[in-house]
Amino acid sequence: MNQMREQAEHFGAQIEYDDVVSVDLSGDIKRITTDGGEEYQTRAVVITTGSQYRKLEIPGEREFSGRGVSYCATCDGFFFKNKPIVVVGGGDSAMSDADFLTRFGSSVTLIHRRQGFRASKIMVDRAKANDKISFLLDSVVTRINGDGSGVTSLDVRNTATGQQSNIPANGVFVAIGFTPQTAFFNGQVDLDQDGYILVKGGSTKTSVPGVFAAGDVTDKIYRQAISAAGMGCRAALDAQEYLTSLDNR
């Protein structure tokens, strides 16, 4: 990372460590305001604000994040070897995570708020065929409990009957999707129904001339560092081409 920063600075990039709080993308000159009160004016903007894991927003989730609560099965599954694991979600990611985590956990319970799943049939069938996975449907996690060593159990409510129960778990993997970081653009660029920035064709051009987007803020499929880096390079080339076209007018 340091080498990438040094290379960018070598070619004239100025790097500021601050949060963007508002943008004005109208007109030929775009205006970017940061948390420190600085306003930057520019002819081209590349948006790479990414996305974040969607949270359950329940008691105990924040407290035990990194101590039993995880959002990445491939990253953290190994730490729960021979321990009870819960996966929360009903999409392809949840099914894939549950199947993967059976390599480590003593058991894997998949909790979903409905009877039906968003996941594809092939992913659901694969999960159901794995005898180490059990399903707790029509259910939501209401609280994550633990102690000094990490997560110990979950409070669960049945959405059909209202019945409360408590199930043991040491690992909780939340797989309920992602939220793109686009809210602060306030509708200035076109988004899809899930809030991801729409780009034109195979380019990184957005609906606003001079504004480009790359990485997880526009990519809801791969979400990989390598694909985001490649798209960022394409965005830089698109921005360069745009600026050259302005200079040649």
N, C-alpha and C positions, 0 to 999 in steps of 0.2 A: 504494500500500500504506500509506504514512504517513497519507493522508487517511482510509482505512478505519479504521485504528487510532485516529486522533484522534476520528472520529465515534463509535466504540464507547465510548471513554473518556468522551466528552461525555455519553453516556447512562448512565454509571455502571459500565461494564465495567472490571474489574481484570485487567490482563494480566500474566502471569508467564512469564518465559522460562526454562523448566526442562523436563526430560524426566520423563514419568510412568513409574514403574517397577512399580507394582502398583495394583490396584483391588479394592475390595470392593463389589459391586453388590447385595448382599443387603440386605433390609430397606428401610424407607422412607428412611433416611438412607444415602447412598452415600459411600464413603470413597476418596479419591484420594491416593496417596503419590507424591511426586516424588523425583528423584535427590538433591535438596538436603535431604531428610529432612522436608520439610513435609507435613502431612496436611490435606487439605481435605475438609470435610463438606458435602454438598449433597443437595437433594431431587431434582434432575434432572441428567442428564449427557447431553451431545451428543458422540458419538464421530466424529471426523473425522481419524483417523490415517492415512488414505490407503493407497496400495500402492506397492511399489517394483519396478523392473525385476528380473526373475529373472536371475541371473548364471550364467556358465559355471563359475566357481570353478576356473580353471586358471591356471598360471603366465603372467604377462605381461598378464593382463586388467586388473588393478588398475593396474599400472605404466603402461600405455598408454591408460588411460581418458582421453578428451579429446584424445589424440594419435594417433588412428587407430581406437580402439575407441569405438563409439557405440551408443546404444540408441534413437536417434530418427532415422529416415531423412530425414524432412521437415526436421528441424533442421539436419542436418550433411551431407546428400548433396552439396551444392554444393562442399564443400571437397575433394572427390575427383574433380574433373573430369579426364577422360582418364587416370584411374588405375584399376588393378585393384581390384575390390571383392568382398568375400565377405559373404554373408548366412547366418547360422546359425539354423535353425529349420525347422519343417514345417507350421505353421499358416497361417491366413489372413493374419495380420500379416506373416509371413515372405514369402509370395507377393506381397502388396501392396508390401512394401518392395523386394523384388527388381525388380519391374516398374517402380516409381518410380525406382529408382537407375540404371536403364539410360539415363536422360536425362543422366546425368553420367559414369558410369564408362566406361573403355575396355572393360571386361568385367564381368560380374556372375556369380559362382559361388554357387549355393545349396547349402549343406552340411546334410545331414539324417542322423540316426543310423539310420534305417530305410529300406526301399523305399517303404512306404506313407506317406501324408501325413494329418495331422489336418485339413488345409485342405479347404474345399468343392471339389467337382469343377470348378465354374466358375472358381475362383481358380487351381487347378492347371492347367487347360487354358489359361488366359490366360498364365500364366508359361511354359508349354511352347511356346506359339506365338510367344514373343518370342525371336528368334534371338540376342539379346545375352546371354541367360541360359543358363548350363550348370548341370548338376546333378551333385553328388558325393554319392551315396547310400551307405547302410550305412557311414557315416563320422562320426567325431567329431574335433573340434579338441582337441588335447592341450596345445598351447603356442602362445602368440602371441609372435613375435620382432620385434625392432626395434632402432633405434639412436637417436641424439640427435634425429633429425628425425621419428621416429614409427615406426609399424608397417611392417615390410618383408616378412614372410612368416608362414605358419602351419605348424605341425607337425600332421599329420592321421593318424589311425589308422583302418584299415578294420575295422569291427566283425565282419565275417564271416571275414576271412583273417588279421587281425592285422598286415597289411602297413603300414609307416610310409612317409609321403611328406611332402614339403615343397612348398607352393604359394605363389607370390608374391601379396602383397596389401598395399595401403596403407590400405584402409578395411575395418573389420570391424564389421558391424552385427548385433547380437545380438537376435533376435526369438523368444525361447522362453517368453514369457509374463510374468505379473506375480505378485507375492506380496503379499497384503493384510497390513497391519500389525495383526494380531489375536492373535498368539500369547500376548501377556502378559495377555489376558483369561481365560486358563485355563478355557475352556468355560463361562463365566458367561453368555454370550449365545449364542443359536443361530446356527450358521454353516452355509453350504452345503458341499458336498464339496470345494470349492476354498479354503475358509477365509474367504469373504466373509460379512459379517454379513447375516442375513436380516431384511428389514423387512416389515411387514404391509401388503398391498395397495399403494395408491399413497401411503401415509404414510411417515414416517421412524421409526415405532415399532418397537422390537425386541421380543424375547421377554420382556424384563424391564420391568415398569412403571417409568416415569420415566427410562428409558434410550433414547436416540434415536441414529440413525446417518445420516451423510450423506457424499456424495462417493465417492472411489475405494475406500473401505473396504467399500462395499456395491455399487458400480457397476462391473461387469466389461465393460460394452459400450462406453460412450462415452469415459470417462476424459478429459474435457475440463474445463478450469478453469471455463468458463462454466456447464456443467451442474452441476458440484460446488458452485459459488457459489449457484445457484438452489436446489439441494437443501438447502444449509445454511440458507438463508432459511426453507424449509419446516420444517426441524428446529427452528429457533428458535420458529416459530409453534406447532408441536406441543408443544414444551416449555412454552411460555407457557400453552397451553390446559390442559395437565396440571397445572401449578402452580395455575392458577385453580380447577380442579376440586377440588384439595386444600383450598384456602382456603374453598371454599363448602360443605364438608362440615359 
